[in-house]
């Protein structure tokens, strides 16, 4: 589920709540909490996906140049024996 932050008041909302929020707040812009793209209250409805959870969480904990470690860990090949 994609989450957005209202840039006017700072509330964080799921997409189904945006329409109702727009009637309570000036809500001129929303940012996607995953990819940080900005949307207005009309274009936000078209933003359905951007990054996977793996891209957001797993790759963010690796240091540059160590991405190969994450792919090796995910393959189940631990070596040893």
MODELLER restraints for C-alpha pairs under 7 A, 6 or more apart:
rsr = mdl.restraints
at = mdl.atoms
rsr.add(forms.Gaussian(group=physical.xy_distance, feature=features.Distance(at['CA:2:A'], at['CA:14:A']), mean=6.28, stdev=0.5))
rsr.add(forms.Gaussian(group=physical.xy_distance, feature=features.Distance(at['CA:2:A'], at['CA:15:A']), mean=6.71, stdev=0.5))
rsr.add(forms.Gaussian(group=physical.xy_distance, feature=features.Distance(at['CA:2:A'], at['CA:48:A']), mean=6.63, stdev=0.5))
rsr.add(forms.Gaussian(group=physical.xy_distance, feature=features.Distance(at['CA:2:A'], at['CA:49:A']), mean=6.65, stdev=0.5))
rsr.add(forms.Gaussian(group=physical.xy_distance, feature=features.Distance(at['CA:3:A'], at['CA:12:A']), mean=6.78, stdev=0.5))
rsr.add(forms.Gaussian(group=physical.xy_distance, feature=features.Distance(at['CA:3:A'], at['CA:13:A']), mean=5.60, stdev=0.5))
rsr.add(forms.Gaussian(group=physical.xy_distance, feature=features.Distance(at['CA:3:A'], at['CA:14:A']), mean=4.65, stdev=0.5))
rsr.add(forms.Gaussian(group=physical.xy_distance, feature=features.Distance(at['CA:3:A'], at['CA:15:A']), mean=6.47, stdev=0.5))
rsr.add(forms.Gaussian(group=physical.xy_distance, feature=features.Distance(at['CA:3:A'], at['CA:32:A']), mean=6.07, stdev=0.5))
rsr.add(forms.Gaussian(group=physical.xy_distance, feature=features.Distance(at['CA:3:A'], at['CA:33:A']), mean=5.83, stdev=0.5))
rsr.add(forms.Gaussian(group=physical.xy_distance, feature=features.Distance(at['CA:4:A'], at['CA:12:A']), mean=5.59, stdev=0.5))
rsr.add(forms.Gaussian(group=physical.xy_distance, feature=features.Distance(at['CA:4:A'], at['CA:13:A']), mean=5.29, stdev=0.5))
rsr.add(forms.Gaussian(group=physical.xy_distance, feature=features.Distance(at['CA:4:A'], at['CA:14:A']), mean=6.23, stdev=0.5))
rsr.add(forms.Gaussian(group=physical.xy_distance, feature=features.Distance(at['CA:4:A'], at['CA:30:A']), mean=5.96, stdev=0.5))
rsr.add(forms.Gaussian(group=physical.xy_distance, feature=features.Distance(at['CA:4:A'], at['CA:31:A']), mean=5.35, stdev=0.5))
rsr.add(forms.Gaussian(group=physical.xy_distance, feature=features.Distance(at['CA:4:A'], at['CA:32:A']), mean=4.49, stdev=0.5))
rsr.add(forms.Gaussian(group=physical.xy_distance, feature=features.Distance(at['CA:4:A'], at['CA:33:A']), mean=5.47, stdev=0.5))
rsr.add(forms.Gaussian(group=physical.xy_distance, feature=features.Distance(at['CA:5:A'], at['CA:11:A']), mean=5.63, stdev=0.5))
rsr.add(forms.Gaussian(group=physical.xy_distance, feature=features.Distance(at['CA:5:A'], at['CA:12:A']), mean=4.32, stdev=0.5))
rsr.add(forms.Gaussian(group=physical.xy_distance, feature=features.Distance(at['CA:5:A'], at['CA:13:A']), mean=6.22, stdev=0.5))
rsr.add(forms.Gaussian(group=physical.xy_distance, feature=features.Distance(at['CA:5:A'], at['CA:30:A']), mean=5.40, stdev=0.5))
rsr.add(forms.Gaussian(group=physical.xy_distance, feature=features.Distance(at['CA:5:A'], at['CA:31:A']), mean=5.22, stdev=0.5))
rsr.add(forms.Gaussian(group=physical.xy_distance, feature=features.Distance(at['CA:5:A'], at['CA:32:A']), mean=6.47, stdev=0.5))
rsr.add(forms.Gaussian(group=physical.xy_distance, feature=features.Distance(at['CA:5:A'], at['CA:33:A']), mean=6.56, stdev=0.5))
rsr.add(forms.Gaussian(group=physical.xy_distance, feature=features.Distance(at['CA:6:A'], at['CA:12:A']), mean=6.34, stdev=0.5))
rsr.add(forms.Gaussian(group=physical.xy_distance, feature=features.Distance(at['CA:6:A'], at['CA:27:A']), mean=6.17, stdev=0.5))
rsr.add(forms.Gaussian(group=physical.xy_distance, feature=features.Distance(at['CA:6:A'], at['CA:29:A']), mean=6.23, stdev=0.5))
rsr.add(forms.Gaussian(group=physical.xy_distance, feature=features.Distance(at['CA:6:A'], at['CA:30:A']), mean=4.60, stdev=0.5))
rsr.add(forms.Gaussian(group=physical.xy_distance, feature=features.Distance(at['CA:6:A'], at['CA:31:A']), mean=6.68, stdev=0.5))
rsr.add(forms.Gaussian(group=physical.xy_distance, feature=features.Distance(at['CA:7:A'], at['CA:29:A']), mean=5.47, stdev=0.5))
rsr.add(forms.Gaussian(group=physical.xy_distance, feature=features.Distance(at['CA:7:A'], at['CA:30:A']), mean=5.45, stdev=0.5))
rsr.add(forms.Gaussian(group=physical.xy_distance, feature=features.Distance(at['CA:7:A'], at['CA:31:A']), mean=6.83, stdev=0.5))
rsr.add(forms.Gaussian(group=physical.xy_distance, feature=features.Distance(at['CA:8:A'], at['CA:26:A']), mean=6.80, stdev=0.5))
rsr.add(forms.Gaussian(group=physical.xy_distance, feature=features.Distance(at['CA:8:A'], at['CA:27:A']), mean=5.57, stdev=0.5))
rsr.add(forms.Gaussian(group=physical.xy_distance, feature=features.Distance(at['CA:8:A'], at['CA:28:A']), mean=6.86, stdev=0.5))
rsr.add(forms.Gaussian(group=physical.xy_distance, feature=features.Distance(at['CA:8:A'], at['CA:29:A']), mean=6.95, stdev=0.5))
rsr.add(forms.Gaussian(group=physical.xy_distance, feature=features.Distance(at['CA:28:A'], at['CA:40:A']), mean=5.85, stdev=0.5))
rsr.add(forms.Gaussian(group=physical.xy_distance, feature=features.Distance(at['CA:28:A'], at['CA:41:A']), mean=6.33, stdev=0.5))
rsr.add(forms.Gaussian(group=physical.xy_distance, feature=features.Distance(at['CA:29:A'], at['CA:38:A']), mean=6.64, stdev=0.5))
rsr.add(forms.Gaussian(group=physical.xy_distance, feature=features.Distance(at['CA:29:A'], at['CA:39:A']), mean=5.60, stdev=0.5))
rsr.add(forms.Gaussian(group=physical.xy_distance, feature=features.Distance(at['CA:29:A'], at['CA:40:A']), mean=4.59, stdev=0.5))
rsr.add(forms.Gaussian(group=physical.xy_distance, feature=features.Distance(at['CA:29:A'], at['CA:41:A']), mean=6.38, stdev=0.5))
rsr.add(forms.Gaussian(group=physical.xy_distance, feature=features.Distance(at['CA:30:A'], at['CA:38:A']), mean=5.69, stdev=0.5))
rsr.add(forms.Gaussian(group=physical.xy_distance, feature=features.Distance(at['CA:30:A'], at['CA:39:A']), mean=5.19, stdev=0.5))
rsr.add(forms.Gaussian(group=physical.xy_distance, feature=features.Distance(at['CA:30:A'], at['CA:40:A']), mean=6.13, stdev=0.5))
rsr.add(forms.Gaussian(group=physical.xy_distance, feature=features.Distance(at['CA:31:A'], at['CA:37:A']), mean=5.44, stdev=0.5))
rsr.add(forms.Gaussian(group=physical.xy_distance, feature=features.Distance(at['CA:31:A'], at['CA:38:A']), mean=4.43, stdev=0.5))
rsr.add(forms.Gaussian(group=physical.xy_distance, feature=features.Distance(at['CA:31:A'], at['CA:39:A']), mean=6.14, stdev=0.5))
rsr.add(forms.Gaussian(group=physical.xy_distance, feature=features.Distance(at['CA:32:A'], at['CA:38:A']), mean=6.68, stdev=0.5))
rsr.add(forms.Gaussian(group=physical.xy_distance, feature=features.Distance(at['CA:34:A'], at['CA:51:A']), mean=6.76, stdev=0.5))
rsr.add(forms.Gaussian(group=physical.xy_distance, feature=features.Distance(at['CA:35:A'], at['CA:50:A']), mean=6.43, stdev=0.5))
rsr.add(forms.Gaussian(group=physical.xy_distance, feature=features.Distance(at['CA:35:A'], at['CA:51:A']), mean=6.91, stdev=0.5))
rsr.add(forms.Gaussian(group=physical.xy_distance, feature=features.Distance(at['CA:59:A'], at['CA:67:A']), mean=6.86, stdev=0.5))
